[in-house]
Amino acid sequence: MVEVVLRAVRVDVGSSTPLLLLEEVGGDRVLPIFIGAPEATAIAYALQHIETPRPMSHDLLGHVISALGARLFAVEIVELVDNTYFANLRLLREGQEILVSARPSDAVALAIRVGAPLLVSDELMNAEGQILELGDLDDDDDEDEVSEDHLLAQLRDFLDTVRPEDFDQ
């Protein structure tokens, strides 16, 4: 497994679709994963430590895991099948490991909230990892806040203009 960090959440200019960029720790590869707008918003909220009046689904899941006496000790993004990524939540409860299948976007949103590491299978990173120029993402914290605010504005605009027929295959 390759440890990665969430390098950025961006909106792809061509498709107006949110995109996760998972960067290899100690390496130069990035795994880009297209995600849904609601999941991107949930991740952006977690990154900005925005409190909502009621728990979001990812907060709820974290509370349920904890209430059941378990903890999320890692998220693994394990494969790509027919342009769909698959992930696992690795839980530990009373010394027993429990694997739960999840969408990568949900798994990343949960991992950010509970501080669990993100991992990508070696095979997947070798097949899908890309070397991207991320220099423009190395801005200082103030510029990162502006970028995240800009991302939230783009997501809100997307949600305001999207139609059900946009999701037809």
C-alpha positions in Angstrom: 0.0 0.0 0.0 1.1 3.5 -0.8 0.3 6.2 1.8 -1.3 9.3 0.3 -2.5 12.7 1.5 -5.4 14.7 0.2 -3.5 17.3 -1.8 -6.5 19.2 -3.2 -10.1 19.2 -4.0 -10.7 21.0 -7.3 -13.3 21.4 -9.9 -12.3 20.1 -13.3 -12.7 23.0 -15.7 -13.8 20.9 -18.7 -16.5 18.9 -17.0 -17.3 21.1 -14.0 -16.9 17.9 -11.9 -15.2 17.9 -8.5 -11.9 16.1 -8.4 -9.8 14.7 -5.5 -6.0 14.7 -5.9 -4.4 12.1 -3.6 -0.6 12.7 -3.6 1.8 9.9 -2.7 3.7 10.6 0.5 7.4 10.8 -0.3 6.8 10.5 -4.0 5.7 12.5 -7.0 2.5 10.6 -8.2 -1.0 11.8 -7.8 -4.2 9.7 -8.0 -7.0 11.9 -9.4 -10.5 10.7 -8.6 -13.7 12.4 -9.9 -16.3 12.7 -7.2 -19.8 14.1 -6.7 -20.5 17.7 -5.7 -22.1 16.8 -2.3 -19.1 14.7 -1.4 -16.7 17.4 -2.4 -18.7 19.9 -0.2 -18.5 17.5 2.7 -14.7 17.1 2.3 -14.3 20.9 1.9 -16.3 21.4 5.1 -14.1 18.9 7.0 -10.9 20.6 5.7 -12.2 24.0 6.8 -13.5 22.6 10.1 -17.0 24.1 9.3 -19.5 23.0 11.9 -23.0 22.3 10.7 -26.1 22.6 12.8 -26.8 18.9 12.6 -24.3 16.1 11.9 -23.5 15.4 8.2 -23.6 11.8 7.1 -19.9 11.4 7.5 -20.0 12.8 11.0 -22.9 10.4 11.8 -20.9 7.4 10.5 -17.9 8.4 12.6 -20.2 8.6 15.7 -21.7 5.2 14.9 -18.3 3.6 14.5 -17.2 5.0 17.8 -20.5 4.1 19.6 -20.0 0.5 18.5 -16.6 0.5 20.2 -14.6 0.5 16.9 -12.3 2.9 15.3 -11.3 3.7 11.7 -7.6 3.0 11.5 -7.2 3.4 7.7 -8.9 4.0 4.4 -7.7 2.0 1.4 -8.5 2.8 -2.2 -8.1 -0.6 -3.7 -9.3 -0.9 -7.3 -10.8 0.7 -10.4 -13.4 -1.3 -12.2 -15.3 0.1 -15.3 -14.2 3.7 -14.4 -15.4 3.3 -10.8 -13.0 3.4 -7.8 -13.5 1.1 -4.8 -12.4 1.7 -1.3 -12.4 -0.1 2.1 -12.8 1.3 5.6 -10.5 -0.7 7.8 -12.1 -0.8 11.3 -10.7 -2.2 14.5 -13.0 -3.5 17.2 -12.0 -5.6 20.2 -8.8 -6.7 18.3 -10.8 -7.8 15.3 -10.3 -6.1 11.9 -13.5 -5.4 10.0 -13.4 -4.3 6.3 -16.3 -2.3 5.0 -16.6 -1.4 1.3 -17.1 2.3 0.6 -17.0 4.9 -2.2 -13.6 6.7 -2.1 -15.2 10.1 -1.6 -17.2 9.0 1.4 -14.1 7.1 2.8 -11.9 10.2 2.4 -14.5 12.5 4.0 -14.7 10.1 7.0 -10.9 9.7 7.2 -10.4 13.5 7.3 -12.9 13.8 10.2 -11.3 11.1 12.3 -7.7 11.6 11.3 -7.2 8.1 9.7 -4.5 7.6 7.1 -5.3 7.3 3.4 -3.7 4.4 1.5 -3.8 3.4 -2.2 -3.0 -0.1 -3.4 0.4 -0.4 -5.1 -1.2 -1.9 -8.3 -3.7 0.9 -8.5 -1.1 3.7 -8.0 1.2 2.1 -10.5 -1.7 1.8 -13.1 -3.5 5.1 -12.5 -1.0 7.4 -10.7 0.0 10.5 -12.6 2.9 12.9 -12.3 1.2 16.3 -12.2 2.6 19.8 -11.9 1.4 20.7 -8.4 3.5 23.8 -7.9 0.6 26.1 -8.1 -1.0 24.1 -5.2 1.9 25.0 -2.9 0.4 28.4 -2.0 0.4 29.7 1.6 -2.5 29.0 4.0 -4.3 32.3 3.1 -4.4 31.4 -0.5 -5.5 27.8 0.3 -8.5 29.3 2.2 -9.3 31.5 -0.8 -9.1 28.4 -3.0 -11.4 26.4 -0.7 -13.8 29.3 -0.6 -13.7 29.4 -4.4 -14.3 25.7 -4.5 -17.3 26.0 -2.3 -18.7 28.8 -4.5 -18.2 26.6 -7.6 -19.9 23.7 -5.9 -22.8 25.8 -4.9 -23.1 27.2 -8.4 -23.0 23.6 -9.8 -25.7 22.4 -7.4 -27.9 25.4 -8.3 -27.6 24.7 -12.0 -27.5 20.9 -12.3 -30.6 19.2 -13.7 -31.6 15.5 -13.2 -31.1 14.8 -17.0 -27.4 15.8 -16.6 -26.9 12.5 -14.8 -28.4 10.3 -17.6 -25.9 7.8 -19.0 
